[in-house]
Amino acid sequence: MFSLKAFAGDIPESIMLGEQQALFIGEIVAENEDTYTLSSLDILMGEVEKDINVEKFNYYGTTDSPKIGDYLVVVLIEDNKINDTWVFKATTSDYRTLRLVSEKHNMVKRYEQYINEGSYQKAQRDLDNKDTFIEKGLTESEDNIVQVSNTPIFNSSNFAILGFSVILLAVLIYVYVLRKTR
């Protein structure tokens, strides 16, 4: 009864929750035996140092091998650790015009669109504003600012009303079916 809608391939949307350290456009500036040095050029979400060293990886959705000078879109999980299954080669460092070099699955198209539209920067601003309001014990409404309510949505009285409603609906359906069969 209390299911949530979940979609396969919702990585582009889940990134907007800000649970990673950073999402950025970078460039490979150096390569060692088992690491790349990435320079962050444009931070879309979160925070990242200018240059980071990460373990070698392959690009998502292409057979291209990473090389010095490549632009890429990277999800930084924690210091010097990226989501190496979700690294994309990019055509440019400008988020508004970049294209992801990959097979164009629906999920990849959405990711590219969100990047181009600045959706991740907007999500970061929303997270920053939310954090500011929470620190002050406030939340934003459409018209003004109100105190945060800590009342749970599903408390015992809500479950009692829901249970009663389900039983009432079952009885009404039962009565309707009995009348139809007579």
C-alpha positions in Angstrom: 0.0 0.0 0.0 2.8 2.4 0.7 5.0 1.9 -2.3 7.2 4.6 -3.8 7.8 5.1 -7.5 11.3 4.2 -8.4 12.8 4.2 -11.9 15.7 2.1 -13.2 18.4 4.4 -14.4 17.7 7.3 -12.1 21.4 8.2 -11.5 21.0 11.7 -13.1 18.2 12.5 -10.7 19.8 11.0 -7.6 22.9 13.2 -8.1 20.7 16.2 -7.5 20.2 15.0 -3.9 23.7 16.1 -3.2 24.8 12.9 -1.4 28.2 12.9 -3.3 31.1 15.3 -2.4 31.0 16.9 -5.8 29.9 16.8 -9.5 32.3 18.6 -11.7 33.7 19.1 -15.2 37.4 18.4 -15.3 40.3 17.7 -17.5 42.9 14.9 -17.3 46.2 16.8 -16.8 48.6 13.9 -15.9 48.8 10.2 -15.9 50.8 7.8 -13.8 51.0 4.0 -13.8 47.7 3.6 -11.9 46.3 7.1 -11.4 45.1 10.1 -13.3 45.4 13.7 -12.1 42.2 15.6 -12.8 41.9 19.3 -12.7 38.4 20.6 -11.8 37.4 23.3 -14.3 33.7 23.8 -13.4 32.1 22.6 -10.2 28.4 21.8 -10.8 27.6 20.6 -7.3 29.5 20.3 -4.0 33.2 21.1 -3.4 36.4 19.7 -4.9 40.1 20.7 -4.8 41.5 22.2 -8.0 43.6 19.0 -8.7 42.9 15.5 -7.5 44.5 12.1 -8.1 42.2 9.2 -8.8 42.6 5.6 -9.7 42.5 4.9 -13.4 39.0 4.4 -14.9 37.2 3.8 -18.2 34.6 6.1 -19.7 30.9 5.1 -19.5 29.3 4.2 -22.8 32.3 4.3 -25.0 35.4 2.4 -25.8 37.6 5.5 -25.8 40.6 5.3 -23.4 41.1 8.3 -21.2 44.1 10.4 -22.1 45.7 13.7 -21.1 43.7 16.7 -22.3 40.3 14.9 -22.3 37.4 16.8 -20.8 35.2 14.8 -18.5 32.2 14.9 -16.2 32.9 13.2 -12.9 31.1 12.4 -9.7 33.5 12.7 -6.7 32.3 10.4 -3.9 35.0 11.4 -1.4 38.5 12.9 -1.5 40.4 11.3 -4.4 37.6 8.7 -5.0 35.3 9.0 -7.9 32.3 6.9 -9.1 34.4 5.2 -11.7 31.4 3.5 -13.3 29.8 6.9 -14.1 32.6 9.0 -15.7 31.8 10.5 -19.1 34.1 11.9 -21.7 32.9 15.4 -22.7 33.3 17.4 -25.8 34.0 20.7 -24.0 34.4 22.2 -20.6 31.4 24.6 -21.1 28.5 23.0 -19.3 26.0 24.8 -21.5 27.2 23.2 -24.7 29.0 20.0 -23.7 28.0 16.7 -25.1 28.7 13.4 -23.4 30.6 11.0 -25.6 28.5 7.9 -25.0 25.8 5.7 -26.4 22.7 7.8 -26.1 20.6 5.9 -23.6 17.7 7.8 -22.1 19.6 8.1 -18.8 22.6 9.6 -20.6 20.4 12.0 -22.6 18.8 13.2 -19.3 22.1 13.6 -17.7 23.4 15.7 -20.5 20.3 17.8 -20.6 20.4 18.5 -16.8 24.1 19.5 -17.2 23.3 21.8 -20.2 20.4 23.4 -18.4 22.3 24.1 -15.2 20.0 21.9 -13.2 22.8 20.7 -11.0 23.8 24.2 -10.1 20.2 25.0 -9.2 19.9 21.8 -7.1 23.1 22.9 -5.2 21.6 26.4 -4.6 18.4 24.7 -3.3 20.4 22.5 -1.0 22.4 25.5 0.3 19.2 27.4 0.9 17.6 24.4 2.6 20.7 23.9 4.9 20.6 27.6 5.8 16.9 27.5 6.8 17.3 24.2 8.7 20.3 25.7 10.7 17.9 28.5 11.7 15.0 26.1 12.4 13.1 27.6 9.5 11.8 26.3 6.2 10.7 28.2 3.2 7.0 28.3 2.0 5.7 29.9 -1.2 4.6 33.1 0.5 6.7 33.4 3.6 8.9 31.7 6.1 7.4 29.4 8.7 8.6 27.4 11.7 9.6 23.8 10.9 7.1 21.2 12.1 8.5 18.0 13.5 5.1 16.3 13.4 5.5 13.0 11.5 3.2 12.6 8.4 2.3 9.0 9.4 1.5 9.0 13.1 -0.9 6.5 14.8 -4.0 8.5 14.2 -3.3 8.7 10.5 -2.8 4.9 10.3 -6.1 4.4 12.2 -8.0 6.7 9.7 -6.3 4.9 6.8 -7.2 1.5 8.3 -10.8 2.5 8.8 -11.0 3.9 5.3 -9.6 0.6 3.8 -12.1 -1.4 5.8 -15.0 0.9 4.8 -14.0 0.7 1.1 -13.8 -3.2 1.3 -17.3 -3.3 2.9 -18.7 -1.0 0.2 -17.2 -3.1 -2.6 -18.5 -6.3 -0.9 -22.0 -4.9 -0.7 -21.9 -3.7 -4.3 -20.7 -7.1 -5.5 -23.5 -8.8 -3.5 -26.2 -6.6 -5.1 -24.8 -7.1 -8.6 -24.9 -10.9 -8.2 -28.5 -11.0 -7.0 
